[in-house]
Amino acid sequence: MRGIGSENKTKRDEKKVDTPRARSRFGGFIATLILITATVGGGVLANTRPALAAVLFPQCPPVGIDTGCAVLIQFNADGSRVTLYDPSQLPFDGVEDTLVGVQNNSSSAVSSLALSGAGIFAFDSDGLCAPHPPTPTPAGCPYGPTGYEGRGSSTSVASTAPGGGDSFTITNVNNGTVHFSPAIPSGGSAYFSLEGTTASISVATKVIVNPPAQTLPVGSTVCVTATVTDQAGMPMPGVTVKFTVVGVGTGDTGISGSKVTGTNGTTPPFCYLSQSRLPGTSDAITAQAQTSTGTGPTGVGTVVFVLPVSTPGCEIKITGGGWITATNGDKSTFGGNAKIDGSNNVSGEETYQDHGPASPMDVKSIDILVIVCDPPDFTSAEIFGTATVDGSGSFDFHISVQDLNKTTTSPDTYWITVSNGYDSGRHNLEGGNIDIHQSL
């Protein structure tokens, strides 16, 4: 940032003209902007000063050597947000101050806008309401105590009438929030000024979820992070990111949480314990950067759940005519045995019958695929396999059992989930016994 002493101020005032020196200082950056700015009216924006009638972004009034906004932050009808540039608009003071406009094309009012950038809030008393030849100061100035405030309009054309509308909450010289009061209505606009060139102003434009794809055993704890970058691909700190989970066959739909990006633009891990029970189920995790309208850019990560790895030496026996009352209220009976030896050979068979009337069903295993125990106490186990239902088809199943009465007075429990949509829920045994032990 510039010095604010009288000598530096005099030198700065001398530079507030549209000189070749001022243009050359920003020529490389402007050339870059020409490459990344969208085409308008069928042609690429030219690096030339337009006539007043051809102002690209009239959401800002003429200030200093500028005839309109150098930067326009546009809220779109589909909820997205984009940052546009007019490379013909140099810093309005001929040095580094920038006119910024906001256009609201969404259906919701915009009440605030968080911004980050190197020194953009290091205000030094020469905002848009300070004298900047050759253009007179906007007629309604000042619009706020700093002189950097502008005001809003119900249309896309700047108003220079007296009155306020913008205010700032400054976190530090690099981070702050612009508030619009009243909020910018649909179809309306607002403007303000900031320190720094257009290259200094950062707006969240992209969210990347890491890792973008995962394969995990069913019932795993899932963790992801999100990285938020601006229009130049630079990381953005201090952005709140909301994570939302939508599950396919997992029961994870609706799990959500928020994290804030750090100095590297990346959030701490967002983690949750998946309720997945069957292989082949999946989750989609959406990470959305939060804006004043709650509709910032998003990224998506996916998780596919697969079979876990068996525990060698695990053996499960169900004896004594096991039965439970399932969640649907039906009496259900079951039996079976399953084991895995030291060479990872899996064997066994499982049966389950729901006696109705809510969901009568007869399940008989075809293959036992995986057995998982929890050493060293072996009080719980998981059995995965395929089975017929009512004598036909091939369905994935997952049985969870607990052998609690070996160490406590608590009853044993049983729970079966089948890929046809049946789920007994976990329930205490009302008959029979679960025995889980190590056979090695």
C-alpha positions as CSV (number, residue, x, y, z in Angstrom):
1,M,0.0,0.0,0.0
2,R,1.1,3.6,-0.5
3,G,2.4,5.9,2.2
4,I,0.0,8.4,3.6
5,G,2.4,11.3,4.4
6,S,2.0,14.6,2.7
7,E,5.0,14.0,0.4
8,N,3.7,10.7,-0.8
9,K,0.2,12.1,-1.1
10,T,1.5,14.9,-3.4
11,K,3.2,12.3,-5.6
12,R,0.2,10.2,-5.7
13,D,-2.0,13.1,-6.7
14,E,0.4,13.9,-9.6
15,K,-0.2,10.3,-10.9
16,K,-3.9,10.5,-11.0
17,V,-4.1,11.0,-14.7
18,D,-4.4,8.5,-17.5
19,T,-0.7,8.4,-18.4
20,P,1.2,5.9,-20.5
21,R,3.2,5.1,-17.4
22,A,0.0,4.2,-15.5
23,R,-1.2,2.0,-18.4
24,S,2.1,0.2,-18.7
25,R,2.2,-0.6,-15.0
26,F,-0.9,-2.7,-15.4
27,G,-0.6,-3.7,-19.0
28,G,0.5,-7.3,-18.3
29,F,-2.4,-7.9,-15.9
30,I,-4.9,-6.4,-18.3
31,A,-3.7,-8.6,-21.1
32,T,-4.4,-11.6,-18.8
33,L,-7.8,-10.3,-18.1
34,I,-8.6,-10.1,-21.8
35,L,-7.9,-13.9,-22.0
36,I,-10.1,-14.8,-19.0
37,T,-13.0,-12.3,-19.4
38,A,-16.2,-13.6,-21.1
39,T,-17.0,-12.3,-24.6
40,V,-19.6,-9.6,-24.7
41,G,-21.8,-8.8,-27.7
42,G,-20.0,-11.4,-29.8
43,G,-16.5,-10.0,-29.5
44,V,-13.6,-10.1,-27.0
45,L,-13.2,-7.1,-24.8
46,A,-10.6,-4.8,-26.3
47,N,-7.9,-3.2,-24.2
48,T,-9.1,0.3,-25.0
49,R,-10.9,3.1,-23.2
50,P,-14.6,3.0,-24.2
51,A,-16.7,6.1,-24.7
52,L,-19.1,6.8,-21.9
53,A,-22.1,5.5,-24.0
54,A,-20.3,2.2,-24.3
55,V,-19.6,1.6,-20.6
56,L,-19.6,-2.2,-20.0
57,F,-20.6,-2.1,-16.4
58,P,-22.7,1.0,-15.6
59,Q,-23.5,-0.3,-12.1
60,C,-20.7,2.1,-11.1
61,P,-20.7,5.9,-11.8
62,P,-17.7,7.7,-13.5
63,V,-15.0,8.2,-10.9
64,G,-11.5,9.7,-11.7
65,I,-10.3,8.2,-15.0
66,D,-12.9,5.4,-15.0
67,T,-16.3,5.5,-16.7
68,G,-17.7,2.4,-15.0
69,C,-16.9,-0.6,-12.8
70,A,-13.6,-2.3,-13.3
71,V,-14.9,-5.4,-11.5
72,L,-18.5,-6.7,-11.5
73,I,-19.6,-9.4,-9.1
74,Q,-22.8,-10.9,-10.6
75,F,-25.3,-13.1,-8.8
76,N,-27.0,-15.3,-11.4
77,A,-30.5,-16.6,-11.7
78,D,-29.4,-20.2,-11.2
79,G,-27.8,-19.4,-7.9
80,S,-24.2,-19.3,-9.2
81,R,-21.9,-16.3,-8.9
82,V,-19.3,-15.0,-11.4
83,T,-16.7,-12.2,-11.3
84,L,-16.4,-10.2,-14.5
85,Y,-13.8,-7.6,-15.5
86,D,-13.6,-4.6,-17.8
87,P,-9.9,-4.4,-18.7
88,S,-10.4,-0.9,-20.2
89,Q,-11.1,0.4,-16.7
90,L,-7.8,1.1,-14.9
91,P,-7.5,2.0,-11.2
92,F,-9.7,5.1,-11.0
93,D,-7.0,7.2,-9.3
94,G,-4.3,6.2,-11.8
95,V,-2.5,4.2,-9.2
96,E,-4.3,1.3,-7.6
97,D,-7.9,2.0,-6.3
98,T,-10.7,0.0,-7.9
99,L,-14.4,0.5,-8.6
100,V,-16.4,-2.6,-7.8
101,G,-20.0,-3.2,-8.8
102,V,-22.6,-5.9,-7.7
103,Q,-25.4,-7.0,-10.0
104,N,-28.2,-9.1,-8.5
105,N,-29.8,-11.3,-11.2
106,S,-31.0,-13.8,-8.7
107,S,-34.5,-14.1,-7.2
108,S,-33.2,-13.3,-3.6
109,A,-32.1,-10.0,-2.2
110,V,-28.3,-9.7,-1.5
111,S,-27.5,-8.2,1.8
112,S,-23.7,-8.7,2.1
113,L,-20.6,-9.8,0.3
114,A,-17.4,-11.2,1.9
115,L,-14.2,-10.4,0.0
116,S,-10.5,-11.2,0.4
117,G,-7.5,-9.7,-1.2
118,A,-4.0,-8.3,-0.5
119,G,-4.6,-5.0,1.2
120,I,-8.0,-4.3,-0.3
121,F,-9.3,-3.0,3.0
122,A,-6.2,-0.9,3.9
123,F,-8.2,2.3,3.3
124,D,-6.2,5.5,3.2
125,S,-8.8,8.3,2.7
126,D,-8.9,8.4,-1.1
127,G,-11.9,6.3,-2.0
128,L,-14.4,7.1,-4.7
129,C,-15.7,10.1,-2.8
130,A,-12.3,11.8,-2.7
131,P,-11.5,14.3,-5.5
132,H,-10.2,12.4,-8.6
133,P,-9.6,14.5,-11.7
134,P,-10.8,14.6,-14.4
135,T,-14.2,13.4,-13.2
136,P,-16.1,15.4,-10.6
137,T,-16.9,13.6,-7.3
138,P,-20.2,11.7,-7.5
139,A,-23.0,14.1,-6.6
140,G,-24.3,12.3,-3.5
141,C,-20.9,11.9,-1.8
142,P,-20.1,11.1,0.8
143,Y,-22.0,7.8,1.2
144,G,-20.3,6.7,4.3
145,P,-17.6,7.6,6.9
146,T,-14.6,6.1,5.0
147,G,-15.3,7.7,1.6
148,Y,-15.0,4.2,0.0
149,E,-18.7,3.5,0.4
150,G,-21.1,3.7,-2.6
151,R,-24.8,3.1,-2.7
152,G,-27.4,0.8,-4.2
153,S,-29.9,1.1,-7.0
154,S,-33.1,-0.7,-7.9
155,T,-31.8,-1.0,-11.5
156,S,-28.5,-2.0,-13.1
157,V,-27.5,1.7,-13.5
158,A,-25.6,3.4,-10.7
159,S,-27.4,6.0,-8.6
160,T,-25.4,9.1,-7.5
161,A,-28.2,10.5,-5.4
162,P,-27.5,11.4,-1.7
163,G,-27.9,8.7,0.9
164,G,-26.1,5.7,2.2
165,G,-26.5,2.1,1.3
166,D,-23.0,0.4,1.7
167,S,-21.0,-0.1,4.8
168,F,-17.9,-2.2,5.7
169,T,-17.0,-4.7,8.4
170,I,-13.2,-4.9,8.2
171,T,-11.6,-8.0,9.7
172,N,-8.1,-7.0,8.7
173,V,-6.5,-5.2,5.7
174,N,-6.9,-8.4,3.6
175,N,-10.4,-9.5,4.6
176,G,-13.8,-7.9,5.1
177,T,-17.5,-7.8,4.3
178,V,-19.5,-5.2,2.4
179,H,-23.1,-4.7,3.7
180,F,-25.9,-3.4,1.6
181,S,-28.8,-1.6,3.3
182,P,-31.3,-1.9,2.0
183,A,-30.4,-5.3,0.5
184,I,-29.9,-5.3,-3.3
185,P,-33.2,-6.4,-4.8
186,S,-33.6,-8.7,-7.7
187,G,-32.5,-6.8,-10.8
188,G,-30.8,-4.2,-8.7
189,S,-27.2,-3.2,-8.2
190,A,-24.7,-1.5,-5.9
191,Y,-21.1,-0.2,-6.0
192,F,-18.2,0.7,-3.7
193,S,-14.4,1.1,-3.9
194,L,-11.5,-0.8,-2.6
195,E,-7.8,-0.4,-2.3
196,G,-5.7,-2.4,-4.8
197,T,-6.0,-3.3,-8.4
198,T,-8.5,-5.7,-9.9
199,A,-6.0,-8.5,-9.4
200,S,-6.3,-8.0,-5.6
201,I,-10.0,-8.7,-5.3
202,S,-10.9,-12.3,-4.6
203,V,-14.3,-13.9,-4.8
204,A,-15.0,-17.6,-4.1
205,T,-15.6,-19.2,-7.5
206,K,-14.6,-22.9,-7.2
207,V,-14.8,-25.6,-4.5
208,I,-12.9,-28.9,-4.8
209,V,-13.7,-31.8,-2.4
210,N,-10.7,-34.0,-1.5
211,P,-10.5,-36.8,-2.0
212,P,-12.9,-36.6,-4.9
213,A,-13.7,-40.3,-4.8
214,Q,-13.2,-42.9,-2.1
215,T,-13.8,-46.7,-1.7
216,L,-14.3,-47.7,2.0
217,P,-15.7,-50.7,3.9
218,V,-19.3,-50.5,5.0
219,G,-19.8,-48.7,8.2
220,S,-16.6,-46.7,7.9
221,T,-15.9,-43.2,9.2
222,V,-15.8,-40.9,6.1
223,C,-13.6,-37.7,6.1
224,V,-13.2,-35.1,3.4
225,T,-11.9,-31.6,3.1
226,A,-12.8,-28.7,0.7
227,T,-10.5,-26.2,-0.9
228,V,-12.0,-22.9,-2.0
229,T,-10.3,-20.8,-4.7
230,D,-11.0,-17.4,-6.3
231,Q,-11.4,-16.4,-9.9
232,A,-7.6,-16.5,-10.4
233,G,-7.3,-20.0,-8.9
234,M,-5.8,-18.6,-5.6
235,P,-6.8,-20.2,-2.3
236,M,-9.4,-18.2,-0.2
237,P,-9.1,-18.3,3.6
238,G,-12.0,-17.6,6.0
239,V,-14.8,-19.0,3.8
240,T,-17.5,-21.0,5.5
241,V,-18.2,-24.3,3.7
242,K,-21.3,-26.3,4.3
243,F,-21.1,-30.1,3.8
244,T,-24.2,-32.1,3.0
245,V,-24.5,-35.9,2.5
246,V,-26.9,-37.7,0.2
247,G,-26.8,-41.4,0.5
248,V,-28.0,-44.2,-1.9
249,G,-28.9,-47.1,0.3
250,T,-26.8,-45.9,3.2
251,G,-29.1,-44.0,5.6
252,D,-26.6,-41.1,5.5
253,T,-28.9,-38.6,3.8
254,G,-29.2,-35.4,5.8
255,I,-25.9,-35.6,7.6
256,S,-24.3,-32.1,7.4
257,G,-21.9,-29.7,9.0
258,S,-19.8,-26.6,8.4
259,K,-16.1,-25.8,8.4
260,V,-14.1,-22.7,7.7
261,T,-11.1,-22.6,5.3
262,G,-7.7,-21.9,6.7
263,T,-4.9,-19.8,5.3
264,N,-4.3,-22.4,2.6
265,G,-8.0,-22.1,1.5
266,T,-8.7,-25.7,2.8
267,T,-11.1,-26.6,5.5
268,P,-10.3,-29.0,8.4
269,P,-11.7,-32.5,7.8
270,F,-15.5,-33.0,7.8
271,C,-16.1,-36.5,9.2
272,Y,-19.1,-38.7,9.9
273,L,-19.7,-42.3,10.7
274,S,-21.6,-43.9,7.8
275,Q,-24.7,-45.9,8.4
276,S,-24.0,-48.0,5.3
277,R,-24.8,-51.7,5.8
278,L,-24.4,-53.3,2.4
279,P,-21.7,-53.3,-0.3
280,G,-22.4,-51.3,-3.4
281,T,-24.2,-48.5,-1.5
282,S,-22.8,-44.9,-1.9
283,D,-22.8,-41.4,-0.6
284,A,-22.4,-38.0,-2.4
285,I,-20.9,-35.2,-0.3
286,T,-21.6,-31.7,-1.5
287,A,-19.4,-28.8,-0.2
288,Q,-20.9,-25.4,-0.8
289,A,-19.1,-22.1,-0.1
290,Q,-21.5,-19.9,1.8
291,T,-22.5,-16.5,0.4
292,S,-25.0,-13.9,1.5
293,T,-27.7,-15.8,-0.4
294,G,-26.4,-19.2,0.6
295,T,-25.9,-20.2,-3.0
296,G,-22.1,-20.1,-3.6
297,P,-20.0,-22.5,-5.8
298,T,-20.1,-26.2,-4.9
299,G,-17.9,-29.2,-5.2
300,V,-18.9,-32.9,-4.9
301,G,-17.1,-36.0,-3.5
302,T,-18.3,-39.6,-3.7
303,V,-17.9,-42.6,-1.5
304,V,-18.6,-46.2,-2.6
305,F,-18.9,-48.8,0.2
306,V,-17.5,-52.3,-0.2
307,L,-17.1,-55.5,1.8
308,P,-14.6,-55.3,4.8
309,V,-11.8,-57.7,5.4
310,S,-12.5,-60.9,7.4
311,T,-11.0,-61.5,10.8
312,P,-9.1,-64.8,10.8
313,G,-10.2,-67.3,13.4
314,C,-13.6,-65.7,14.0
315,E,-16.5,-68.1,14.6
316,I,-20.2,-67.3,15.3
317,K,-22.8,-69.9,16.4
318,I,-26.5,-69.2,16.9
319,T,-28.1,-71.9,19.1
320,G,-31.3,-72.6,21.0
321,G,-33.8,-71.3,18.5
322,G,-33.0,-67.6,18.2
323,W,-35.9,-65.2,17.8
324,I,-36.6,-61.5,18.0
325,T,-39.5,-59.1,17.4
326,A,-38.4,-57.1,14.4
327,T,-38.9,-53.4,14.0
328,N,-42.0,-54.0,11.9
329,G,-43.6,-55.9,14.9
330,D,-43.3,-59.4,13.3
331,K,-41.9,-62.4,15.2
332,S,-38.7,-63.5,13.4
333,T,-36.7,-66.6,13.9
334,F,-33.1,-67.3,12.8
335,G,-30.2,-69.7,13.1
336,G,-26.8,-70.6,11.6
337,N,-23.1,-70.7,12.0
338,A,-20.2,-69.1,10.2
339,K,-16.4,-69.3,10.6
340,I,-13.1,-68.3,9.0
341,D,-10.0,-70.4,9.5
342,G,-6.4,-69.3,9.6
343,S,-6.1,-69.6,5.9
344,N,-9.0,-67.2,5.3
345,N,-11.4,-70.0,4.2
346,V,-14.9,-68.9,5.0
347,S,-17.7,-71.4,5.6
348,G,-21.2,-71.6,7.1
349,E,-24.9,-71.0,6.5
350,E,-27.5,-68.6,7.8
351,T,-31.3,-68.6,7.9
352,Y,-33.8,-66.0,8.8
353,Q,-37.6,-66.1,8.7
354,D,-40.0,-63.2,9.3
355,H,-43.3,-64.8,10.2
356,G,-45.5,-61.7,9.2
357,P,-48.0,-60.3,9.0
358,A,-46.2,-57.1,8.1
359,S,-43.3,-58.5,6.0
360,P,-43.3,-62.3,5.8
361,M,-40.1,-63.4,4.2
362,D,-37.7,-66.5,4.2
363,V,-34.0,-65.8,3.8
364,K,-31.5,-68.6,3.2
365,S,-27.8,-68.0,2.6
366,I,-26.1,-69.0,-0.7
367,D,-22.5,-67.9,0.2
368,I,-20.9,-66.6,3.3
369,L,-18.4,-64.0,2.0
370,V,-16.9,-62.1,5.0
371,I,-16.8,-62.5,8.7
372,V,-15.6,-59.7,11.0
373,C,-15.1,-59.9,14.7
374,D,-13.8,-57.4,17.3
375,P,-10.9,-58.9,19.2
376,P,-9.8,-59.3,21.8
377,D,-13.1,-59.7,23.7
378,F,-15.1,-61.1,20.7
379,T,-18.4,-59.6,21.9
380,S,-19.6,-58.5,18.4
381,A,-19.4,-59.8,14.9
382,E,-20.6,-59.0,11.3
383,I,-21.5,-61.6,8.7
384,F,-21.8,-60.7,5.0
385,G,-23.0,-62.9,2.2
386,T,-25.6,-63.6,-0.5
387,A,-29.0,-65.3,-0.1
388,T,-32.2,-66.3,-1.7
389,V,-35.4,-64.7,-0.6
390,D,-38.5,-66.9,-0.6
391,G,-36.5,-69.5,-2.6
392,S,-35.3,-67.3,-5.5
393,G,-32.9,-64.6,-6.5
394,S,-29.6,-63.6,-5.1
395,F,-29.5,-60.7,-2.5
396,D,-26.8,-59.2,-0.4
397,F,-27.3,-59.6,3.3
398,H,-25.5,-58.3,6.4
399,I,-26.0,-59.8,9.9
400,S,-24.8,-58.0,13.0
401,V,-24.7,-60.0,16.2
402,Q,-23.6,-59.2,19.8
403,D,-22.6,-61.8,22.4
404,L,-23.0,-59.6,25.4
405,N,-24.1,-62.2,28.0
406,K,-20.6,-63.8,28.1
407,T,-19.3,-60.9,30.2
408,T,-22.4,-59.0,31.4
409,T,-26.1,-59.7,32.2
410,S,-27.2,-57.8,29.0
411,P,-29.0,-59.9,26.4
412,D,-27.5,-60.9,23.1
413,T,-28.7,-58.9,20.0
414,Y,-29.4,-59.7,16.3
415,W,-29.8,-57.5,13.2
416,I,-30.2,-58.4,9.6
417,T,-30.3,-56.1,6.5
418,V,-31.2,-57.5,3.0
419,S,-30.6,-55.7,-0.3
420,N,-34.3,-56.1,-1.2
421,G,-35.0,-53.3,1.3
422,Y,-35.7,-55.4,4.4
423,D,-34.2,-54.3,7.7
424,S,-35.1,-56.0,11.0
425,G,-33.3,-53.4,13.1
426,R,-31.1,-54.4,16.1
427,H,-33.1,-56.1,18.8
428,N,-32.5,-58.2,22.0
429,L,-32.9,-61.9,21.7
430,E,-36.1,-63.2,23.1
431,G,-34.9,-66.8,22.7
432,G,-31.7,-68.6,21.8
433,N,-28.1,-67.6,22.3
434,I,-25.2,-66.0,20.3
435,D,-21.8,-67.4,20.8
436,I,-18.8,-65.5,19.3
437,H,-15.3,-66.9,19.8
438,Q,-11.9,-67.3,18.3
439,S,-11.4,-70.8,16.8
440,L,-7.6,-70.6,16.2
